[in-house]
C-alpha cells in the first residue's frame, strides 16, 4: 500500500514538472498573461465594429524546459462568428499579433473563438498550442468626463473645454470630438486614448453672436457610430470686461506689445476673481 502511494506521488510530481516546464504562450496585449495548452482567456469589452489586437511573444520553452527565442512562428484566430474579420500575424517576428474586427451588426453579448500559436513544420518539436478566447461586445467601452459644463465668453472669444476619456475596452480605435449647437463652429478633432488608459484633451469653441447656446458635445469611436456618448454644455456669449480679461489668456485679443505687462495683470485678476466666485 505504501509502495502504491509512493508511486502515485512520484507520478503526480513528474506530471506537475512536465506541466511546469512545458510549452506556453505569453500574451502581451491587450494585457499580460501566460496561457497553457487548452487554456482560456477573457479579453474584455469591445464595441460593435471596433478592431482589437491579441499579441503574443514568439518566445517559449520546449517540454524539457529549454528556452526558444522563436518557438512560435505564426499566430492565427479561427472559429469567429459570421461577419467578424481576422488578419492573422506575420511570420517569424518577435511579437505575433492577430487583428480582429467585430462585426458592426454584432449584438451585445460574450463571444468565443480560438487562437493557435504555430511552430512552423514542428521545427522545434513543440507542436502547436491552441487556446480559447472570450470577448464581450457592448457599446459601453469608455467613460466620459467633460468640464466645465457651463461657460461664459465674449463674442468670438474661444472657450476651453476639457474632455476626459477613460477607455475601458480593448480597442485602440481613435475617438472623434465634435460640438453641435454653435452656428459659428463646426469642427471635428480626432484623439487617441489607447485601451485601459485615461487621457484628457483640451478642445476650444467659440460663437460670434451673443446669446445662450445649448451645446451638445459628442465623443464617438471612429470605427463605430454605435460607440458614442454626448453631454450638454451651456455657453453664454456676451460682451463684458471679465470676459475680455479672460480672452487675453486665450490669446483672443491682440494688443501692442508695450501693454503686455498690464494685460497680463488683468488676466491674473480675472483668474483670481473666478477662483473666488
C-alpha positions in Angstrom: 0.0 0.0 0.0 2.8 2.3 0.9 4.6 1.4 -2.4 1.5 2.3 -4.4 1.1 5.6 -2.6 4.8 6.4 -3.3 4.5 5.6 -7.0 1.3 7.7 -7.2 3.1 10.6 -5.5 6.0 10.3 -7.9 3.7 10.2 -10.9 1.9 13.4 -9.8 5.3 15.1 -9.2 6.6 14.2 -12.7 3.3 15.3 -14.2 3.5 18.6 -12.5 7.1 19.1 -13.5 6.3 18.3 -17.1 3.4 20.8 -17.0 5.6 23.5 -15.3 8.4 23.0 -17.9 6.1 22.5 -20.9 5.3 25.0 -23.7 3.2 28.0 -23.1 2.1 31.3 -24.7 2.9 34.6 -23.2 0.2 37.1 -24.1 1.4 40.7 -24.1 -1.7 42.5 -25.4 -4.3 43.5 -24.5 -2.7 42.6 -21.2 0.0 40.2 -19.9 -1.0 36.6 -19.3 0.6 33.2 -19.5 -1.6 30.6 -21.3 -1.0 26.8 -21.2 -2.3 24.3 -23.8 -6.1 24.3 -24.0 -6.3 27.3 -21.7 -8.7 30.2 -21.9 -8.5 34.0 -21.7 -11.1 36.7 -21.3 -10.0 39.7 -23.3 -12.5 42.3 -22.1 -15.0 44.6 -23.9 -15.1 45.8 -27.5 -17.7 47.9 -29.3 -19.5 46.5 -32.4 -17.4 47.2 -35.5 -14.3 48.0 -33.5 -10.9 46.3 -34.1 -8.7 44.9 -31.4 -5.4 43.1 -31.2 -4.2 40.0 -29.4 -0.4 39.8 -29.3 1.9 37.1 -28.1 5.6 36.7 -27.7 7.4 34.3 -30.1 9.4 33.0 -27.1 8.6 29.9 -25.2 10.2 26.7 -23.8 10.1 23.2 -25.0 8.9 20.2 -22.9 12.3 19.8 -21.3 12.4 23.5 -20.3 14.9 24.7 -22.9 14.2 28.3 -23.9 13.3 29.1 -27.5 13.5 32.6 -29.0 11.2 31.7 -31.9 9.3 28.8 -30.7 6.1 30.4 -32.2 6.4 31.4 -35.8 2.8 32.4 -36.5 -0.4 33.2 -34.6 -3.9 32.7 -36.0 -7.5 33.0 -35.0 -10.4 30.9 -36.1 -14.0 29.9 -35.2 -15.2 33.5 -35.1 -18.9 34.5 -35.7 -20.0 35.4 -39.2 -19.2 39.0 -40.2 -16.1 39.2 -38.0 -12.8 40.0 -39.8 -9.5 38.4 -39.0 -6.0 39.4 -40.1 -3.5 36.7 -38.9 0.0 37.5 -37.8 3.1 38.0 -39.8 5.7 35.2 -39.8 8.8 34.9 -37.6 8.7 38.2 -35.8 9.4 38.7 -32.0 5.8 39.6 -31.3 2.9 38.0 -33.2 -0.3 39.9 -33.5 -3.8 38.9 -34.7 -6.1 41.7 -35.6 -9.8 41.0 -35.1 -12.7 43.4 -36.1 -16.0 42.7 -34.5 -19.0 42.7 -36.9 -20.8 46.1 -36.9 -24.0 44.1 -36.5 -22.8 42.1 -33.5 -25.4 42.0 -30.8 -24.4 42.6 -27.2 -23.0 39.5 -25.5 -20.0 37.4 -25.0 -18.4 35.6 -28.0 -16.0 32.7 -28.0 -13.3 31.9 -30.6 -10.0 30.1 -30.8 -6.4 31.1 -31.1 -3.4 29.0 -32.3 0.3 29.5 -31.8 2.1 27.6 -34.5 5.6 26.1 -34.6 6.1 26.0 -38.4 6.8 22.5 -39.5 7.1 21.5 -35.9 10.8 22.6 -36.3 11.3 22.9 -32.5 9.3 19.8 -31.7 6.8 21.7 -29.6 3.8 21.3 -32.0 1.1 23.9 -31.9 -0.7 25.4 -28.9 -4.4 26.1 -29.1 -6.5 28.1 -26.5 -9.9 29.7 -26.4 -10.7 33.4 -26.0 -13.8 35.3 -24.9 -14.7 38.9 -25.7 -17.7 40.9 -24.7 -19.5 43.1 -27.2 -21.0 46.3 -25.8 -21.2 49.9 -26.9 -20.3 50.9 -23.4 -16.5 50.8 -23.7 -15.4 54.2 -22.4 -16.3 56.7 -19.7 -16.6 60.4 -20.4 -15.9 63.4 -18.2 -16.3 66.9 -19.6 -15.8 70.2 -17.7 -16.8 72.9 -17.3 -20.5 72.2 -18.1 -21.3 76.0 -18.1 -19.1 78.7 -19.7 -19.4 82.5 -20.2 -17.4 84.1 -23.0 -17.4 87.2 -25.2 -18.4 87.1 -28.8 -15.7 85.5 -31.0 -13.6 84.5 -27.9 -12.5 80.9 -27.6 -13.7 78.9 -24.6 -11.6 75.9 -23.5 -13.4 72.6 -22.7 -11.5 69.7 -21.0 -12.6 66.2 -22.2 -11.5 63.2 -20.2 -11.8 59.8 -21.9 -11.3 56.6 -20.0 -11.0 53.8 -22.5 -12.2 50.7 -20.6 -12.4 48.5 -23.8 -9.7 46.5 -25.7 -9.8 48.6 -28.9 -7.3 51.3 -29.7 -9.6 52.9 -32.2 -9.3 56.7 -32.2 -12.2 58.9 -30.9 -13.7 61.9 -32.6 -14.8 65.0 -30.7 -17.5 67.3 -32.1 -19.9 70.0 -30.9 -23.3 70.9 -32.2 -25.5 73.9 -31.3 -22.9 76.7 -32.1 -23.6 78.1 -35.6 -20.2 79.6 -36.0 -18.4 76.4 -35.0 -18.2 73.1 -37.0 -15.0 71.2 -36.3 -14.1 67.6 -35.5 -11.0 66.6 -33.7 -9.5 63.1 -33.6 -7.8 61.9 -30.5 -6.3 58.7 -29.2 -6.9 57.1 -25.8 -5.4 53.6 -26.0 -7.2 50.7 -24.3 -7.0 50.6 -20.5 -5.9 54.3 -20.3 -7.3 57.7 -19.3 -6.5 60.8 -21.3 -7.7 64.4 -21.0 -7.9 66.6 -24.1 -8.4 70.4 -24.5 -11.0 71.4 -27.0 -11.8 75.1 -27.8 -15.1 76.5 -29.1 -16.4 80.0 -29.9 -19.5 81.8 -31.1 -19.8 85.2 -32.8 -23.3 86.2 -31.8 -24.4 87.0 -28.2 -26.9 84.6 -26.7 -27.3 81.5 -24.6 -26.4 78.3 -26.5 -27.3 74.8 -25.5 -24.4 72.8 -26.9 -24.1 69.1 -27.4 -20.6 67.7 -27.2 -20.2 64.2 -28.7 -17.4 61.7 -28.4 -17.5 58.8 -30.9 -15.4 55.9 -31.8 -14.0 56.5 -35.3 -14.7 52.8 -36.0 -18.3 52.6 -34.9 -21.1 55.1 -34.7 -22.7 52.9 -32.0 -19.9 53.7 -29.6 -20.8 57.2 -28.6 -21.5 59.5 -25.7 -22.8 63.1 -25.5 -23.0 65.7 -22.8 -24.7 69.1 -22.6 -22.8 72.4 -22.2 -24.4 75.8 -21.6 -22.4 78.6 -23.3 -23.4 82.2 -22.5 -22.0 84.6 -25.1 -22.0 88.2 -24.0 -19.6 91.2 -24.0 -18.2 92.0 -20.6 -14.9 93.2 -19.0 -14.3 89.9 -17.2 -14.8 88.0 -20.5 -12.3 90.4 -22.2 -9.8 89.8 -19.4 -10.2 86.0 -19.8 -9.8 86.2 -23.5 -6.4 87.8 -23.0 -5.2 84.5 -21.5 -6.6 82.6 -24.5 -4.8 84.9 -26.9 -8.0 86.0 -28.5 -7.4 89.8 -28.3 -4.4 91.4 -29.9 -2.7 94.4 -28.2 0.5 96.3 -28.8 3.5 94.7 -27.0 4.0 97.7 -24.9 0.8 96.9 -23.0 1.6 93.2 -22.4 2.6 93.6 -18.7 -0.6 95.5 -17.9 -2.8 93.0 -19.7 -1.0 90.1 -18.0 -2.1 91.6 -14.7 -5.6 91.9 -16.0 -5.7 88.3 -16.9 -4.4 87.3 -13.5 -7.1 89.4 -11.8 -9.7 87.6 -13.8 -8.4 84.2 -12.8 -8.3 85.2 -9.2 -11.8 86.6 -9.3 -13.2 83.4 -10.9 -11.5 81.2 -8.4 -13.1 83.1 -5.5 -16.5 83.2 -7.1 
